[in-house]
Amino acid sequence: MTGRRDTPNQHLLDKVAEDFDDEPDVAMGTMFRGPGLRVGGKIFAFLGHDGELIVKLPQERARRLVDAGTAEHVTMGSRTMREWIAFPAQETDTATLALWRNIAHDAHRYVDSLRRQG
């Protein structure tokens, strides 16, 4: 799975996407014109305009990560999203990839569980 656009940190998202190559319900898609990963048609992670990884996690977990300074709130228009948070790139690609891989897997599990419930 590789993205089609050349956006900041696209190469890192492509490496994260490789983790899901054996998942039949996971595919590349777009959200707000940015490349991302979908499970069963539902986006669970995508690149923001500045190259940050934006993921969907349970509200309480998202809040804890923001409070800890690990992630940032995502605001769309004037609305701060409760389950969507952003992870900026770290000092190195290696550090970024380690963080993004872990959080993408968490987001995948969460969004996959939501779609299976509904």
Protein Blocks (a to p, Z undefined) as FASTA:
>chain_A
ZZfbdcehklmmmmmmmmmmmmmkbccddeehiacddeehiafbdcdfkopacddddfkl
mmmmmmnomaccddehjaccfkbccddddfbfklmmmmmmmmmmmmmmmmmmmmmmZZ
